[in-house]
Amino acid sequence: WQEARRRLLAVEKRVEPSARRRIGQLGRLTGLRCLEVGAGLGATARWLSACVGSRGKVVATDIDTRFLRELDAPNLEVWEHDVTQHALPNEAFDLIHVRWLLYHLPDPQAIVDRLMAALRPGGHILLEDVDFFPLAQARSRELARLMYALSAAVGAKAGHGGEWAAQALPALLRASHADALRVFADLDVLHAGSSMVEFWTLTVRQMQSALLGSGALEPECLRSALAQFEQEDFWSYATAHVGVSGRRSGG
């Protein structure tokens, strides 16, 4: 999709600072072996490669590595890898990070179990995903309808509802026997000109045919919601960036 880079860059601007803060709270990074699953444009992988230094290593994976090929660091490897299909080496990593991926997958528990097996005893994992629970406080009925329809369309194939991550991510790590669980949530306030408004606008445009074709949303409602995004005085709660970290026991 021709707008893919712009869309990924928009969401990275919002969530990358949170990821770095949350990873930084897990402990010293120097010398660690790190895995970034679904690395996108590679901002987190690039940052990790600088943090772990010459004694560490970072592996960045994605099913589409066209943007990751631009990364250039001696301690960073890029793998074309589908975590739902391809194996990972056992106990190979000290830190694993997964962002905005599990919501799209029909069996996230199987993936988390696979990732935990790839983590060395004592290693940390951080799962991050979007949750739509703040939509209950949306200032616009049209916006709420659009975002609920969008979350339903995105989650339909996997069978997840929009208010999924806040409850599911801790449960996934508990079921995989992780300990030292920590839960984070950053509330997103959409406002005109913000990176998240750009991200959701591009996402809606990408999925417009599916949204309208499902009958869950009328064209007038979609147009009205997108028009609100462009108003200078617009702001609304809409989504949250949820994160849950845990540790593989035994280290």
Legacy VTK file of the C-alpha trace (Angstrom):
# vtk DataFile Version 3.0
C-alpha trace
ASCII
DATASET POLYDATA
POINTS 251 float
0.000 0.000 0.000
1.522 3.328 -1.053
0.718 5.011 2.274
2.136 2.171 4.402
5.324 3.992 5.409
3.471 7.179 6.313
0.935 5.217 8.373
3.622 3.275 10.268
5.614 6.451 10.881
2.538 8.171 12.322
1.900 5.439 14.887
5.608 5.144 15.732
5.692 8.829 16.670
3.049 8.139 19.304
4.016 4.737 20.688
7.804 4.662 20.381
8.441 6.888 23.445
6.191 4.614 25.515
8.007 1.486 24.332
11.408 2.930 25.195
10.220 4.009 28.632
8.671 0.617 29.369
11.676 -1.342 28.110
13.992 0.915 30.099
12.124 0.024 33.287
12.964 -3.667 32.812
16.628 -3.165 33.660
20.054 -2.709 32.109
20.161 -3.326 28.346
23.902 -3.460 27.672
24.971 -6.807 26.243
21.454 -8.252 25.901
20.169 -10.394 23.050
16.885 -8.852 21.913
14.055 -9.904 19.590
11.685 -7.348 18.034
8.689 -9.160 16.481
6.730 -7.328 13.792
9.329 -4.568 13.709
7.619 -2.333 11.137
9.888 0.586 10.284
12.431 -0.604 12.840
12.562 2.359 15.228
12.603 0.192 18.352
15.103 -2.240 16.839
17.398 0.637 15.871
17.184 2.094 19.383
17.791 -1.302 20.999
20.864 -1.911 18.859
22.382 1.296 20.225
21.425 0.387 23.799
22.793 -3.166 23.843
26.129 -2.106 22.349
28.762 -4.203 20.661
28.374 -7.054 23.167
24.659 -7.339 22.486
22.516 -8.361 19.527
19.135 -7.397 18.104
16.996 -9.479 15.736
14.187 -7.572 13.976
11.512 -9.691 12.284
8.543 -9.037 10.031
6.645 -10.839 7.302
7.455 -7.829 5.081
11.004 -6.570 5.625
11.118 -3.878 2.921
11.469 -1.081 5.473
13.780 -3.042 7.762
16.337 -3.526 4.998
17.298 0.108 5.502
18.614 -0.646 8.997
22.382 -0.729 9.196
24.063 -1.719 12.452
26.712 -4.412 13.006
24.793 -5.924 15.925
21.383 -6.002 14.174
19.949 -8.805 12.032
16.756 -8.647 9.950
14.716 -11.826 9.502
11.788 -12.284 7.136
9.754 -14.292 9.602
6.108 -15.125 10.329
5.801 -15.843 14.039
2.584 -17.798 13.431
4.344 -20.224 11.075
8.083 -20.219 11.711
9.966 -21.565 14.704
12.249 -19.530 16.955
15.402 -20.778 18.681
14.854 -21.945 22.259
16.129 -19.778 25.110
17.969 -17.498 22.689
16.886 -14.019 23.838
17.098 -11.884 26.973
14.366 -9.474 25.863
11.421 -9.864 23.480
9.170 -6.995 22.373
5.923 -7.342 20.414
3.852 -4.294 19.476
0.369 -4.082 17.921
0.468 -7.608 16.527
-1.390 -10.028 18.804
-4.767 -8.301 18.302
-4.639 -9.411 14.659
-3.960 -13.086 15.403
-6.619 -15.760 16.054
-4.531 -17.729 18.575
-2.387 -15.227 20.486
-1.778 -17.669 23.334
0.086 -20.035 21.020
2.278 -17.141 19.898
3.020 -15.977 23.446
3.900 -19.545 24.432
6.280 -19.730 21.458
7.870 -16.428 22.440
8.282 -17.494 26.056
10.104 -20.621 24.886
12.497 -18.388 22.944
13.226 -16.377 26.093
16.060 -17.429 28.362
15.179 -18.062 32.047
15.098 -14.693 33.756
14.547 -12.853 30.459
11.803 -10.258 29.961
8.977 -9.940 27.455
6.923 -6.824 26.703
3.612 -7.072 24.836
1.934 -3.893 23.589
-1.354 -3.400 21.776
-4.182 -0.957 21.181
-7.393 -1.023 23.217
-10.570 0.905 22.444
-11.975 1.126 25.981
-11.612 4.966 26.117
-14.236 5.221 23.362
-16.845 5.103 26.129
-15.851 8.722 26.742
-15.677 9.810 23.097
-17.013 13.333 22.555
-18.575 12.481 19.202
-21.159 9.832 18.386
-19.885 9.676 14.791
-16.313 9.181 15.961
-17.343 6.439 18.383
-19.310 4.616 15.686
-16.430 4.882 13.225
-13.835 3.600 15.689
-16.050 0.772 16.946
-16.687 -0.288 13.343
-12.977 -0.091 12.636
-12.054 -2.188 15.679
-14.685 -4.761 14.705
-13.366 -4.940 11.146
-9.745 -5.302 12.279
-10.536 -7.851 14.967
-13.137 -9.836 13.030
-10.708 -12.272 11.440
-9.043 -12.969 14.775
-12.294 -12.962 16.743
-11.310 -10.201 19.174
-13.433 -7.268 20.277
-12.175 -3.714 20.502
-11.812 -3.797 24.287
-9.376 -6.690 24.246
-5.783 -5.837 25.089
-6.204 -4.512 28.633
-7.697 -7.799 29.808
-6.097 -10.243 27.374
-2.409 -9.321 27.541
-2.002 -9.991 31.290
-3.994 -13.221 30.927
-1.778 -14.375 28.056
1.392 -13.901 30.082
-0.093 -15.511 33.190
-1.143 -18.532 31.133
2.408 -18.838 29.792
3.697 -18.895 33.399
5.456 -15.523 33.268
6.071 -13.828 36.592
6.844 -10.268 37.715
3.953 -8.935 35.626
3.631 -5.173 35.164
0.719 -3.494 33.390
0.904 -0.100 31.665
-1.641 2.026 29.816
-1.253 5.389 28.090
-4.479 7.152 27.153
-4.564 8.582 23.635
-6.237 11.960 23.174
-6.943 12.499 19.503
-6.630 16.098 18.367
-6.322 17.846 15.038
-2.827 17.573 13.626
-1.702 14.784 15.969
0.165 11.740 14.739
-2.621 9.421 15.928
-5.252 11.361 13.988
-3.049 10.909 10.930
-2.667 7.200 11.698
-6.377 6.562 12.146
-7.289 8.667 9.112
-4.945 6.621 6.936
-6.209 3.386 8.491
-9.824 4.334 7.773
-8.970 5.196 4.183
-7.191 1.870 3.768
-10.200 -0.031 5.132
-12.971 2.181 3.801
-14.411 -0.424 1.427
-14.579 -3.049 4.181
-16.145 -0.603 6.637
-18.875 0.497 4.268
-19.345 -2.919 2.696
-20.083 -4.542 6.042
-23.112 -2.294 6.566
-21.890 -1.348 10.040
-21.264 2.248 8.992
-23.016 4.683 6.665
-20.966 6.869 4.287
-22.330 10.015 5.959
-21.094 8.896 9.388
-17.649 8.078 8.020
-17.362 11.443 6.259
-18.533 13.309 9.357
-16.027 11.593 11.626
-13.124 12.219 9.238
-14.167 15.862 8.918
-14.030 16.245 12.708
-10.407 15.084 12.661
-9.573 18.202 10.638
-11.291 20.748 12.909
-8.863 22.898 14.908
-10.851 22.618 18.134
-11.421 18.866 17.852
-10.227 16.520 20.574
-11.527 13.252 21.941
-10.589 10.154 23.859
-10.522 7.141 21.597
-7.843 4.519 22.272
-5.229 3.442 24.782
-1.739 2.054 24.240
-1.622 -0.915 26.626
1.543 -2.758 27.621
2.218 -5.782 29.821
5.675 -7.034 30.731
6.669 -10.278 32.383
9.690 -12.437 33.108
10.381 -16.066 32.372
10.951 -17.767 35.672
14.047 -19.740 36.493
16.782 -17.144 35.944
LINES 1 252
251 0 1 2 3 4 5 6 7 8 9 10 11 12 13 14 15 16 17 18 19 20 21 22 23 24 25 26 27 28 29 30 31 32 33 34 35 36 37 38 39 40 41 42 43 44 45 46 47 48 49 50 51 52 53 54 55 56 57 58 59 60 61 62 63 64 65 66 67 68 69 70 71 72 73 74 75 76 77 78 79 80 81 82 83 84 85 86 87 88 89 90 91 92 93 94 95 96 97 98 99 100 101 102 103 104 105 106 107 108 109 110 111 112 113 114 115 116 117 118 119 120 121 122 123 124 125 126 127 128 129 130 131 132 133 134 135 136 137 138 139 140 141 142 143 144 145 146 147 148 149 150 151 152 153 154 155 156 157 158 159 160 161 162 163 164 165 166 167 168 169 170 171 172 173 174 175 176 177 178 179 180 181 182 183 184 185 186 187 188 189 190 191 192 193 194 195 196 197 198 199 200 201 202 203 204 205 206 207 208 209 210 211 212 213 214 215 216 217 218 219 220 221 222 223 224 225 226 227 228 229 230 231 232 233 234 235 236 237 238 239 240 241 242 243 244 245 246 247 248 249 250
